[in-house]
Amino acid sequence: MNPQLLFWIPAALRMSLILLGTGTVWFFLGPVVALAIGLAAMCGLVVIQLHYLYRLSIWLDHPDSTKLPDGWGAWTDNFSRLYRLRRDDEKNRTELAEWLARFRQAMSLLPDGVVIMDDVLFLEWCNPAAERHLGLSLDRDKGMRVTNLIRNPDFIDYIILGRYEQPMTLALRERKLIAHIIPFENRRQILVTHDVTESERIEMMRRDFIANASHELRTPLTVINGFLEIASAQPNLDAAIRVAHLKLMSEQGQRMQNLVEDMLSLTRLESVDYPLRPERVNVHNLLDQILQEANALSASRHTVSLTVDGPDIKGSTEELRSAFGNLVSNAVRYTPEKGTIELAWQETASGPQFVVRDNGIGIRPEHISRLTERFYRVDKSRSRETQGTGLGLAIVKHVLLRHKALLVIESRPGQGSTFMVKFPQSAVYEEAREDVF
Ligand code: ADP
C-alpha cells in the first residue's frame, strides 16, 4: 500500500476516535467535561510523540550504544525503517573496511612501489615497496612534496618535463629502478617503481659470460688457425716442426673442448628443467676413482693420500664426481712438484664433509670470495698452462647449491689451501629414509 496512506489512515483513525469520544462525553456529561477529556487525550498524544522524538534524538546521538525503541503508531514503521537503514549502512561499512584492508594488504605485498600524490606532488600514500625503493616513510613523509623527498636530478627533470607517457630509469640508493608517473582522477598521480637491480645484474653477468667465453674460445682458435695457415703456406715443413705444431694444435683443441664441456655442465646445472635426482652415492668408490684420476694428473709429481671415514650420502654421483674432481684437480694443478695433497671424507657433528688440503701456492685473502665466479682466476697464465677453464669452481658452487652443501675455503699464500665441502646431516643416506632428501 502507498506509504503515505499507511501513515495517514491510522493517524486519522486516532483523531476520529478522540473526536468521537469527546462528542459522546459531550452528549452525556456536557461540553466542559468533554473538552477537558478531549484536551487531555490530545495532550497525551503530543506527549507520546515528544517521547519518541526524544528517544530518536538520543539514539541519533549514540547510534552504536543505544537501542532503537519499538515505537508506537507511525513510529514503529519509521523506527524499523531506520533500523534497516542502519543495518545496511553497517554492512556496507564493514564490506568497505574489508575491501580497504584487502587492498592495503595486496598493495603491501606488491613487489613494485606505488606512491599516490596529489596534483602538486604532495605525498598522500605509499606502499612498503615504495618506502624501500625510494627511502620514504609514510608516517614521517605524508603531506610532504615528493620532489623534496626524492632528490634525484633525473627524477626532478622527469617531473619538470612532464613526459609521463614514457617511464624513466632511476639510480637511487644502489638500486636501479624503472619509475613511471601515471596521472589519474584528473588531479592525482601515481608513481610506480619497479626494481630492476637484480635483472640488470643477471643481464650484465650474461653479457660478461658471453664476452669471456668468446674471448676464451678465440685464443685457442687463433693458435689453431695460425698453425693451419703455416701448414698450407709451407707444405714441406720440417717433420719435427710439423709434429710440434700438431701437438700444440691438439692441446688448443683440447682446451676448447674442456671449455665447451664446462659451459654445457654449468648450463645444465643452472637449468630448472634439470632437477637433482638423488640416489645413494657410494662415497668410498667415488673417492677411490677420484684418487686414481688425481694420481694420473699428478704423474707422480705429488704425494696424494685419501682417508674415508664418513657415511654414504644422497645426491647425484655424477655431479659430485665433477665437483670433487674439480677441487682435487685444482689441488694438483696449483701445487708445485713434490707437494702433498690430502683428501678426506669425514663425519662431523653438523654432517659429513669432504676436505682437500694441499701445500701448494695458496691464495691471497682478497681473491677467496671471488673464486667461484665464472672465469675468475688468480693467475690467468698458470690456469691456462694447466688446461684450466676458469669454470671449475663455478661448477663446484652450483653442484653444492643443488646438494644444499657449503664450500669453505681456507688458504695462505705460499703455504697451501684447504677446500672443505660441508654437507648437512640430512644428506646422510639411511636405508629406511631413502626417499627423503
Ligand atoms: P681454473 O680452471 O682456472 O682452475 P677454477 O674455477 O677451478 O678455474 O679456479 C679458479 C681459480 O682459483 C684458479 O684460477 C686459481 O687461481 C684458484 N685456485 C683454485 N684452487 C686452488 C688451489 N688449490 N690452490 C691455489 N689456487 C687455487
Residues whose N, C-alpha, C, O or C-beta is under 5 A from the ligand:
A	BS01	ADP	N330 A331 Y334 G360 G362 I363 L371 Y376 R377 V378 D379 S383 G388 T389 G390 L391 G392 L393 A394 S417
